[in-house]
Amino acid sequence: MLTIFGIPKPFRGHIDLIQRNAIQSWTRLRPACQVVLIGDEYGTKETAQEFGVCHAPDVALNEFGTPRENSVLQLAEEAAQYPIMCLAASDLILMSDVTRAVERVKNSTHNFAICGQRWNLKVTEPIDFNSSW
């Protein structure tokens, strides 16, 4: 249905916690989505393996060590199993309304782009997605 790709920061401290929560939320979307983690930051490969998602390493960096946009998009496109792709900040928890919105727009037009707005949420522990969190 949808390929979701993100460019995680190093998996350390609080960033580790919020990125793991986000990636777990992506894997729980229905219909199931492909998840691709792009880059070589600390813990990316291991986290991809842990969650059973795709890892696309070897992203090109600019002179400041920031992933180059063209390299990110190329890696994401090469890894994508689905024609519809979603770039998500790696700390962004996605909920079921995302896949519903994509289906709704996809059924009404062939060419589209969707933007979303985040709600800030202070998260200090792993989210139990099996509860009524």
C-alpha positions in Angstrom: 0.0 0.0 0.0 2.6 2.6 1.2 6.3 2.7 1.6 7.2 4.9 4.6 10.9 6.0 4.8 12.8 7.9 7.5 16.3 9.0 8.1 16.9 8.3 11.8 19.3 10.2 14.0 21.7 8.0 16.1 19.7 5.7 18.4 21.0 7.1 21.7 19.2 8.3 24.8 15.8 10.0 24.4 16.1 10.0 20.6 16.4 6.2 20.8 13.2 6.0 22.7 11.1 8.3 20.6 12.4 6.9 17.3 11.7 3.3 18.4 8.1 4.3 19.4 7.6 6.0 16.0 9.0 3.0 14.0 6.9 0.6 16.0 3.8 2.7 15.1 4.7 2.5 11.4 4.9 -1.3 11.6 1.4 -1.5 13.1 -0.4 0.4 10.4 -3.1 -1.4 8.4 -3.1 -2.2 5.7 0.5 -3.1 6.3 3.1 -0.6 5.0 6.7 -1.2 4.1 9.1 0.6 6.4 12.6 1.7 5.2 15.2 3.2 7.5 17.8 5.1 5.5 21.4 5.8 6.6 24.3 4.6 8.7 23.7 6.4 12.0 24.4 4.5 15.2 21.8 1.8 15.7 20.0 2.1 12.4 20.9 -1.3 11.0 20.3 -3.0 14.4 16.9 -1.3 14.9 15.8 -2.2 11.3 16.7 -5.8 12.1 14.9 -5.7 15.4 11.7 -4.4 13.9 12.0 -6.5 10.7 12.1 -3.5 8.4 14.2 -2.6 5.4 17.6 -0.8 6.0 19.1 1.2 3.1 22.7 2.1 4.1 25.3 4.1 2.3 23.5 7.4 2.0 25.6 10.2 0.6 26.4 13.1 3.0 27.1 16.7 2.3 30.1 18.6 3.8 28.3 19.0 7.1 27.5 15.3 7.5 23.8 15.7 6.6 22.2 13.1 4.3 21.9 14.5 0.7 18.3 14.7 -0.4 18.9 13.2 -3.8 20.7 10.2 -2.2 17.9 9.7 0.3 15.2 9.7 -2.4 17.2 7.4 -4.6 17.7 4.9 -1.9 14.1 5.1 -0.8 12.9 4.6 -4.4 15.2 1.6 -5.0 14.0 -0.1 -1.8 10.3 0.8 -2.3 7.9 -2.1 -2.8 4.9 0.2 -3.3 4.4 3.1 -5.7 3.2 5.5 -3.0 5.9 6.8 -0.7 5.9 8.7 2.5 8.8 10.6 4.1 8.3 10.7 7.8 10.4 12.3 10.5 11.8 9.3 12.4 10.2 10.4 15.7 6.8 10.8 14.2 4.1 8.4 15.5 1.7 7.6 12.7 -1.8 6.5 13.4 -4.4 4.7 11.3 -5.8 7.9 9.9 -2.6 8.1 7.7 -3.5 5.0 5.6 -7.1 6.0 5.4 -6.2 9.4 4.1 -3.8 7.9 1.5 -6.5 5.5 0.3 -9.1 8.3 0.1 -6.9 10.6 -1.9 -5.5 7.7 -4.1 -9.0 6.8 -5.1 -9.9 10.3 -6.2 -6.8 11.2 -8.2 -3.6 9.7 -9.7 -1.2 12.6 -9.0 -1.1 13.9 -5.4 1.0 15.0 -2.5 -0.2 14.9 1.1 1.2 17.0 4.0 0.4 16.6 7.6 0.8 18.5 10.8 2.3 17.1 13.9 1.0 17.3 17.5 3.8 17.6 20.0 3.6 15.0 22.7 6.0 14.5 25.6 7.1 10.9 25.6 9.3 9.6 28.4 8.9 5.8 28.1 8.2 3.2 25.5 4.6 3.2 24.3 2.6 0.0 24.8 0.7 0.0 21.5 -1.4 -3.0 22.7 -3.0 -0.8 25.4 -5.4 2.1 25.0 -2.5 4.5 25.1 
